[in-house]
Amino acid sequence: MAGKVNPGLKDGPSALAARFGVDLGGRMARLSGAGCDPVFDLIERHAIRCDARRLEWIRAAHTPKALASLKPMLPSGAPLVPLRWVSLRPRSISSSRATRSSG
């Protein structure tokens, strides 16, 4: 069984700063960005045998405007790599599960 741990809030750092102020908005962005840390810390601390890896961060963008809004949410210098649904499907749905759910 596979899972994904995605950090963050719906709004990015600049939107949080605009809404809550630079200090609180910045703290909120940093805290939410580190949201995966407790999960991986528990796995390490308790030596849980699993294939836990920090590989990627996936956010859905259904329009070009939504895709552009993701850029400010990225850490400085991180690339924004658009993926098509076809390229995501093998990562998130097993072929046997997809077959069962489509019939």
C-alpha positions in Angstrom: 0.0 0.0 0.0 1.3 3.5 -0.9 0.5 6.9 0.5 1.6 10.5 0.1 2.2 13.1 2.7 1.7 16.6 1.2 2.6 19.7 3.3 1.1 23.1 3.0 -2.1 25.1 3.1 -4.4 26.1 0.2 -2.9 29.6 0.0 0.8 30.2 -0.6 3.1 32.4 1.4 2.3 35.7 -0.3 -1.5 35.2 0.1 -1.0 34.3 3.8 1.1 37.4 4.3 -1.5 39.6 2.6 -4.3 38.1 4.7 -2.7 37.7 8.1 0.3 40.0 8.0 4.0 39.3 7.2 4.9 37.9 10.6 1.9 35.6 11.2 1.5 34.7 7.5 5.2 33.8 7.3 5.0 31.7 10.4 2.0 29.9 9.0 3.7 29.2 5.7 6.8 27.8 7.4 4.8 25.7 9.8 2.6 24.2 7.1 5.6 23.7 4.8 7.2 21.5 7.5 4.0 19.6 8.0 5.5 16.3 6.9 8.3 16.4 9.4 6.4 14.8 12.3 5.4 11.9 10.1 8.9 11.2 8.9 10.3 11.8 12.5 7.9 9.2 13.9 9.0 6.7 11.2 12.6 7.2 12.0 12.2 7.3 15.8 10.2 4.1 15.9 12.2 2.4 13.2 9.0 1.7 11.2 9.8 -0.5 8.3 8.4 1.2 5.3 9.4 2.8 2.1 9.1 6.4 3.3 10.7 8.9 1.0 10.4 12.6 0.5 10.2 12.8 -3.3 7.8 15.3 -4.7 5.0 17.6 -3.9 1.8 17.4 -5.9 -0.8 20.1 -6.2 -3.7 20.0 -8.6 -4.2 22.9 -11.0 -7.2 22.8 -13.2 -6.6 26.0 -15.2 -3.5 28.0 -16.3 -4.3 30.6 -13.7 -4.4 27.9 -10.9 -1.1 26.6 -12.2 0.5 30.1 -12.1 -0.8 30.5 -8.5 1.4 27.6 -7.4 4.7 29.2 -8.2 4.7 31.5 -5.1 4.1 28.4 -3.0 7.4 26.8 -4.0 10.6 27.1 -2.0 12.9 29.6 -3.6 14.5 28.2 -6.7 12.4 25.0 -6.8 11.1 24.0 -10.2 7.4 23.9 -11.1 6.9 20.8 -13.2 3.4 20.5 -14.7 2.3 16.9 -14.9 -0.5 15.5 -17.0 -3.1 13.2 -15.4 -1.8 10.4 -17.6 1.7 10.7 -16.0 0.2 10.8 -12.5 -2.1 7.8 -12.8 0.6 5.0 -12.5 1.9 6.7 -9.4 -1.4 6.9 -7.5 -3.6 4.1 -8.8 -2.6 0.5 -9.3 -3.7 -1.0 -12.6 -5.7 -3.7 -10.9 -7.5 -1.1 -8.7 -8.2 1.1 -11.8 -9.7 -1.9 -13.6 -12.0 -2.8 -10.7 -13.2 0.8 -10.2 -13.8 1.5 -13.9 -16.0 -1.6 -14.5 
